[in-house]
Amino acid sequence: SAQMTVPARYRIALGDMGGPRSGARCLHWLLLSSSFRSVAALSVRWDGHLSRRAAAWGGLAAATCSGPVLPASARIFTWPGGGPAVSDTERSDLLVDQLERKYLLNPADLSGVTLPAGLRNQKDAVLIFHGRGGEDRETDDLRSAMRASDASVGISRFVDCFNWEQWIDQDPTRLSRVAQDVGARLGRALADEAPGLRSLHVIGTSAGGFVANQCVSDYVAARQGRGSRALVRLSLTDPFTSGPPDDEVQRGLRGLDGFASIDASTIAAARRAEQFGRDADFAEHFVNTDDLVPYTSTPLPLCFCYDVTAAAERATFPLPGGGRSGKPAKDLLLRALGYHNWPMGYLARHYETVLDAKGRIRHPSHDQLPRGAVERVT
């Protein structure tokens, strides 16, 4: 395996095409996006250049432009039909603020989000968060693999997938915000109702990454000044991520503050994703880079990253949806989308429960696996 260090400066670009069981939804989304292309092509421009990906993905995309990358302070956004030109950062901040105020006028009802009863007063726990499509083969396989690995070393801990499907908002402009609130509520509940936790492992896939990361952040924050807390490991499998660093592309990318003014919810989601892993004692990111789900392909800067795209085992990873349909075009799409599931599949195949000299759960350490480093698995 080769290692590289990911530059600290990232450009963020996100969109949501669904979660683990999202083949049909993604196909529908792709077809719908084609009808947006002409609109985006006519309306989305900055620095005099057309955003090709914005046209391709209906305004929920990062922008790859033909011009040079300018400092954020120098870039301006020209609104369709004219109007004042302002810096991207200023415009982005305004749009995100407007979106937040709109959400607060009608926030999601999360009164039903409660900690699973079996987790209360546990010493060691694992919480898995599925993607937009709900629980599926990969979440089931991971749960089974972790329980089996625990049993093999003679321990028993709480391991389960929290089903947050009923709170998944079908309005894409609210998805990451609601997901974040679900995670925050669970994190605070963990701090209150499981005060004796020694180890906590939180796992999120796709849109579930927003829930998982916020669960960790709120748990850690809520335990401050209240005695000890659990050592926390965060594992993210193909979550929303940042765009490639500028120095890794020849043509340059318009990142967070470059394409920003296209869509406020995308900017807001990007800013949340940029902080993934910050509050965990150990944070890891399992990434697949060649599936069709956009903006899930760049290593997260605050995590140690395993790039499992070229892993030999992927060749035998089964298609989602029960196998081949017999329709070549559909199978091709399912296979491409299925590799969005592959990082969780890889984690399930390689997870190993490790104990320290006292027989307690031992998490990996960033001393050996530094944040921002990438290991390419073959």
Secondary structure, DSSP 8 states (H G I E B T S, - for coil): -EEEE--S--EE-------TT-HHHHHHHHHHHHHHHHHHHHH-EETTEE-HHHHHHTTSS-B--SS----TTT-EE--TT----EEHHHHHHHHHHHHHHHHHHS----TT----GGGTT-SEEEEEE-BTTBS-HHHHHHHHHHHHHHHHTT---EEEEE--GGG--SSTTTHHHHHHHHHHHHHHHHHHH-TT-SEEEEEEETTHHHHHHHHHHHHHHHHTTSS---EEEEEEES---EE--GGG-SS--B-TTTTGGG-HHHHHHHHHHTTTTTTSSEEEEEE--SSSSTT--S--TTSEEEE-TT-GGGGG---TTSS--S-HHHHHHHHHHHTTTHHHHHHHHH----B-TTS-B----TTTS-TTEEEE--
